[in-house]
């Protein structure tokens, strides 16, 4: 069975470090899958879902923030703003955040730069709600 070493790192902790069969991340150009022996890669990530299959075949899901993924020499590192497991999501806070972001996006006075940041916040809120089992 082919595996590779993966690390998922946030500013405050190493969320995961170990051997994986595969990982699917939310790149700015769409979702991408990474398997063992993947070609070297450096890509930007957007907020969204991250799913990884560990060496035992168990699938784990995270809500993850913006960042980067680097792949080289059968090793991948994701540096992201945040990464939360389903049990770590504060459902009430995530719902409230989603409502606030949606209201701000409806404001016509919001600049395009602010609108882009709000879209990222929206993606993060939706990812948190998704992994927590609430849509």
C-alpha positions in Angstrom: 0.0 0.0 0.0 1.4 3.4 -1.0 1.4 6.1 1.6 3.0 9.5 2.1 3.9 11.7 5.0 1.4 14.5 5.6 1.4 17.5 8.0 -1.5 19.9 8.4 -0.2 23.0 10.3 -2.1 26.0 11.6 -0.6 29.1 13.2 -1.2 27.5 16.7 -0.7 23.8 16.2 0.1 20.8 14.1 -3.4 19.4 13.5 -2.2 16.2 11.9 1.2 14.5 11.2 1.4 11.0 9.9 1.1 8.6 7.0 -1.8 8.9 4.5 -3.1 7.1 1.5 -4.6 10.2 0.0 -5.8 13.8 0.8 -8.3 16.0 -1.0 -7.8 19.8 -0.5 -9.7 22.9 -1.8 -7.3 24.6 -4.1 -8.1 28.0 -5.5 -8.6 26.3 -8.9 -10.8 23.6 -7.5 -10.4 20.5 -5.4 -7.3 18.4 -5.9 -6.3 15.0 -4.7 -2.8 14.0 -3.6 -1.6 10.4 -3.5 1.8 8.8 -2.8 4.6 9.7 -5.2 2.7 12.9 -6.3 4.8 15.2 -8.5 6.2 18.2 -6.8 3.6 20.9 -6.3 3.0 24.2 -4.6 -0.6 25.5 -4.6 -2.8 28.0 -2.9 -5.7 26.8 -0.9 -9.0 28.4 -0.3 -11.3 27.8 2.7 -13.2 24.6 2.4 -13.3 20.9 3.2 -10.2 18.7 3.5 -10.6 15.0 3.5 -7.8 12.5 4.2 -7.6 8.8 4.3 -5.1 7.5 6.8 -2.9 4.4 6.4 -5.7 2.2 8.0 -8.3 3.4 5.4 -10.2 5.6 7.8 -11.5 8.8 6.2 -11.2 12.0 8.3 -12.7 15.4 7.4 -11.6 18.9 8.4 -12.9 22.4 7.7 -9.8 24.3 6.7 -8.9 27.9 6.0 -6.8 29.6 3.3 -3.2 28.6 2.9 -0.8 26.6 0.8 0.1 23.0 0.1 3.5 21.9 -0.8 4.3 18.4 -2.1 7.8 17.0 -2.7 9.6 13.7 -2.1 6.6 11.8 -1.0 5.7 14.4 1.6 3.0 17.0 1.8 2.6 20.0 4.0 -0.6 22.1 4.3 -0.1 25.4 6.0 -3.6 26.8 6.7 -5.2 29.6 8.7 -7.3 27.1 10.7 -8.3 23.4 10.6 -11.2 22.1 12.7 -12.5 18.5 13.2 -16.2 18.0 13.3 -16.2 17.8 17.1 -14.3 21.1 17.4 -16.9 23.2 15.5 -19.0 25.5 17.6 -22.2 25.1 15.7 -23.9 28.2 17.2 -20.9 30.4 16.4 -20.7 28.9 12.9 -24.4 29.6 12.2 -24.1 33.1 13.5 -20.9 33.8 11.5 -22.7 32.5 8.3 -25.7 34.9 8.9 -23.4 37.9 9.5 -21.3 37.2 6.4 -24.4 36.8 4.2 -25.8 40.1 5.5 -22.5 41.9 4.8 -22.4 40.4 1.3 -25.8 42.0 0.6 -24.5 45.5 1.4 -23.9 47.3 -1.9 -21.4 49.6 -0.3 -18.9 46.8 0.3 -15.8 47.2 -1.8 -14.7 44.4 -4.2 -11.6 43.6 -2.0 -13.8 43.3 1.1 -16.3 41.3 -0.9 -13.5 38.8 -1.8 -12.6 38.4 1.9 -16.2 38.0 2.8 -16.5 35.2 0.2 -13.6 33.4 1.9 -15.4 33.8 5.3 -18.5 32.4 3.7 -16.6 29.3 2.4 -15.1 28.8 5.8 -18.5 29.1 7.6 -20.1 26.6 5.1 -17.2 24.2 5.5 -17.6 24.3 9.3 -21.3 23.7 9.1 -20.8 20.9 6.6 -18.3 18.9 8.7 -20.5 19.4 11.8 -23.3 17.7 9.9 -25.5 20.8 9.6 -26.3 22.4 6.2 
